[in-house]
Amino acid sequence: MYRGDFRLIAFLLLVACLVIIVATTFMFPETLMPEARSLICEDWRESLRSQAGGRDLANYRLAAGPVLLAFAVLYLVFR
């Protein structure tokens, strides 16, 4: 059994999972249903435009603020 650094093992497991996910995605492509077409961004800049992301509380950019604040507070508490 390998008794190395747990962070290195976690990184290697992450890489292995990413390789498996990417490989299976290319091996078994799923056709996109018409209902899901509105959930996919055609261009990476599309999510930065003002009309993307929904309105009011459905806008992911507004939801990102409290999440970032929570991470900052957790970092300050546990550092």
VOFISE-810613 format. One record per residue: z, y, x of N, C-alpha, C, O in turn; residue number from 1; residue in one letter. Coordinates in steps of 0.05 Angstrom, whole numbers, plus 5000, padded with zeros to 4 digits. Each point is the difference from the previous one (the first is absolute). Layout:
<sites>
<site <Z,Y,X>,<Z,Y,X>,<Z,Y,X>,<Z,Y,X>,NUM,A>,
...
</sites>
This chain:
<sites>
<site <5000,4976,5017>,<5000,5024,4983>,<5000,5025,5018>,<5014,5001,5020>,1,M>,
<site <4970,5019,4972>,<4998,5024,5015>,<5024,5018,4995>,<5007,5005,4977>,2,Y>,
<site <5006,5004,5044>,<5024,5017,4997>,<4995,5028,5012>,<5016,5009,5017>,3,R>,
<site <4963,5003,4975>,<4993,5027,5010>,<5012,5022,4983>,<5018,4995,4984>,4,G>,
<site <4972,5028,5021>,<5010,5024,4986>,<4991,4998,4970>,<4976,4994,4995>,5,D>,
<site <5042,5011,4987>,<4993,4997,4971>,<4979,5021,4992>,<4985,4994,4981>,6,F>,
<site <5014,5029,5032>,<4980,5020,4993>,<4972,4990,5008>,<4980,5005,4985>,7,R>,
<site <5018,4981,5037>,<4974,4989,5009>,<4991,4978,4980>,<4977,4999,4993>,8,L>,
<site <5042,4985,4999>,<4994,4978,4981>,<4991,5012,4974>,<4981,4991,4987>,9,I>,
<site <5033,5030,5003>,<4992,5014,4975>,<4972,5012,5003>,<4985,4998,4981>,10,A>,
<site <5009,5014,5041>,<4973,5011,5004>,<4979,4978,5000>,<4979,5003,4988>,11,F>,
<site <5026,4975,5026>,<4981,4978,5001>,<4996,4988,4972>,<4977,4992,4993>,12,L>,
<site <5044,5006,4992>,<4997,4990,4972>,<4984,5019,4983>,<4984,4992,4983>,13,L>,
<site <5020,5034,5021>,<4984,5020,4986>,<4970,4997,5007>,<4983,5001,4982>,14,L>,
<site <5011,4997,5043>,<4973,4996,5009>,<4988,4975,4988>,<4977,5000,4991>,15,V>,
<site <5038,4978,5009>,<4990,4975,4989>,<4995,5003,4970>,<4979,4990,4990>,16,A>,
<site <5038,5023,4996>,<4996,5004,4971>,<4976,5017,4995>,<4984,4995,4981>,17,C>,
<site <5012,5026,5035>,<4977,5017,4996>,<4974,4986,5005>,<4980,5004,4986>,18,L>,
<site <5020,4979,5035>,<4976,4984,5006>,<4994,4981,4977>,<4977,4997,4992>,19,V>,
<site <5043,4990,4997>,<4996,4982,4977>,<4990,5015,4976>,<4981,4990,4986>,20,I>,
<site <5030,5033,5008>,<4991,5016,4977>,<4971,5009,5003>,<4985,4998,4981>,21,I>,
<site <5008,5012,5042>,<4973,5010,5005>,<4980,4977,4999>,<4979,5002,4989>,22,V>,
<site <5029,4975,5023>,<4982,4977,5001>,<4995,4989,4972>,<4977,4994,4993>,23,A>,
<site <5044,5004,4991>,<4996,4989,4973>,<4985,5020,4982>,<4986,4992,4982>,24,T>,
<site <5017,5034,5023>,<4986,5019,4985>,<4970,4998,5005>,<4984,5002,4981>,25,T>,
<site <5008,4994,5043>,<4972,4997,5007>,<4989,4972,4992>,<4976,4998,4993>,26,F>,
<site <5040,4982,5007>,<4991,4973,4993>,<4997,4997,4970>,<4981,4986,4991>,27,M>,
<site <5036,5026,4993>,<4999,4997,4971>,<4999,5028,4987>,<5020,5008,4989>,28,F>,
<site <4957,5005,5012>,<4999,5027,4988>,<5001,4998,4969>,<4988,4983,4988>,29,P>,
<site <5027,5035,5001>,<5004,5001,4971>,<4982,5023,4989>,<5000,5022,5011>,30,E>,
<site <4986,4972,4968>,<4983,5021,4988>,<5019,5019,4985>,<5019,4993,4988>,31,T>,
<site <4974,5033,5014>,<5016,5021,4988>,<4993,5002,4970>,<4977,5003,4992>,32,L>,
<site <5044,4996,4992>,<4997,5002,4971>,<4995,5030,4993>,<5010,5017,5014>,33,M>,
<site <4975,4988,4965>,<4994,5028,4992>,<5025,5016,4994>,<5001,5024,5005>,34,P>,
<site <5020,4963,4985>,<5025,5015,4993>,<5014,5010,5025>,<5014,5020,4999>,35,E>,
<site <4982,4966,5023>,<5014,5007,5025>,<4984,5020,5017>,<5010,5010,5020>,36,A>,
<site <4966,4997,4972>,<4983,5019,5015>,<5014,5027,5004>,<4997,5012,5021>,37,R>,
<site <5018,4997,4959>,<5012,5026,5002>,<5024,5000,5019>,<5010,5022,5008>,38,S>,
<site <5000,4955,4999>,<5023,4998,5018>,<4992,5000,5030>,<5017,5002,5017>,39,L>,
<site <4957,4996,4988>,<4991,4997,5028>,<4987,5027,5008>,<4984,5012,4986>,40,I>,
<site <5024,4997,5038>,<4988,5024,5011>,<4975,4993,5015>,<5000,4981,5016>,41,C>,
<site <4978,5032,4978>,<4974,4995,5013>,<5000,5012,5028>,<4986,4990,5018>,42,E>,
<site <5028,5032,4986>,<5000,5015,5025>,<5029,5005,5007>,<5017,5005,4982>,43,D>,
<site <4990,4994,5044>,<5028,5004,5008>,<5010,5028,4994>,<5024,5004,4997>,44,W>,
<site <4958,5015,5000>,<5008,5028,4994>,<5005,5004,4970>,<5011,5021,4992>,45,R>,
<site <4981,4960,4992>,<5003,5003,4971>,<5029,5002,4992>,<5006,5014,4980>,46,E>,
<site <5012,4972,5033>,<5028,5001,4993>,<5013,5027,5007>,<5022,5006,4990>,47,S>,
<site <4965,5010,5027>,<5011,5026,5008>,<4992,5022,4980>,<5011,5022,5001>,48,L>,
<site <4970,4973,4983>,<4990,5020,4981>,<5021,5004,4977>,<5016,4982,4995>,49,R>,
<site <4984,5041,4994>,<5020,5007,4980>,<4999,4983,4974>,<5020,4996,4988>,50,S>,
<site <4956,4995,5004>,<4997,4985,4976>,<5009,4971,5003>,<5003,4986,4980>,51,Q>,
<site <5001,5004,5044>,<5008,4972,5004>,<5030,4998,4997>,<5015,5019,5004>,52,A>,
<site <4993,4957,4989>,<5029,4994,4999>,<5014,5004,4974>,<5024,4995,4998>,53,G>,
<site <4962,5013,4981>,<5012,5002,4974>,<5012,5028,4996>,<4998,5018,5017>,54,G>,
<site <5016,4985,4960>,<5012,5025,4993>,<5030,4998,4999>,<5010,4978,4994>,55,R>,
<site <5004,5043,5011>,<5029,5002,4998>,<5014,4979,5017>,<4995,4999,5024>,56,D>,
<site <5022,4985,4964>,<5015,4980,5016>,<4983,4976,5008>,<5009,4985,5017>,57,L>,
<site <4968,5012,4973>,<4982,4978,5008>,<4986,5006,5026>,<4988,4983,5012>,58,A>,
<site <5014,5042,4998>,<4987,5008,5025>,<5016,4988,5023>,<5024,5006,5003>,59,N>,
<site <4963,4978,5013>,<5014,4987,5022>,<5009,5020,5021>,<5019,4994,5015>,60,Y>,
<site <4968,5029,4987>,<5009,5019,5020>,<5027,5012,4993>,<5015,5007,5018>,61,R>,
<site <4991,4996,4956>,<5026,5010,4992>,<5021,4978,5004>,<5023,5007,5007>,62,L>,
<site <4970,4968,4989>,<5019,4978,5004>,<5006,4996,5029>,<5022,4989,5007>,63,A>,
<site <4961,5019,5011>,<5004,4996,5029>,<5022,5018,5010>,<5014,4992,5020>,64,A>,
<site <4991,5031,4968>,<5021,5018,5009>,<5028,4988,4999>,<5013,4999,5021>,65,G>,
<site <4996,4991,4956>,<5026,4987,5000>,<5003,4975,5018>,<5021,4995,5010>,66,P>,
<site <4957,4991,4993>,<5001,4976,5018>,<5004,5009,5028>,<5016,4989,5015>,67,V>,
<site <4969,5032,4994>,<5004,5010,5027>,<5028,5011,5004>,<5012,4997,5021>,68,L>,
<site <4998,5017,4959>,<5027,5010,5001>,<5021,4978,5003>,<5019,5002,5015>,69,L>,
<site <4977,4976,4969>,<5018,4978,5002>,<5000,4987,5028>,<5021,4993,5010>,70,A>,
<site <4955,5004,5001>,<4998,4989,5027>,<5014,5018,5021>,<5013,4990,5018>,71,F>,
<site <4984,5036,4979>,<5013,5019,5018>,<5030,4998,4998>,<5014,5000,5021>,72,A>,
<site <4996,4998,4955>,<5029,4997,4996>,<5010,4974,5012>,<5021,4999,5013>,73,V>,
<site <4965,4979,4981>,<5008,4974,5011>,<4999,5000,5031>,<5017,4988,5013>,74,L>,
<site <4964,5026,4998>,<4998,5001,5029>,<5024,5015,5011>,<5013,4992,5020>,75,Y>,
<site <4994,5030,4968>,<5023,5016,5009>,<5026,4985,4997>,<5018,5003,5016>,76,L>,
<site <4985,4981,4963>,<5025,4985,4995>,<5003,4978,5020>,<5022,4995,5010>,77,V>,
<site <4956,4990,4995>,<5002,4975,5016>,<4991,5003,5029>,<4997,4980,5014>,78,F>,
<site <4998,5044,4996>,<4991,5002,5027>,<5021,4995,5020>,<4994,5001,5024>,79,R>,
</sites>
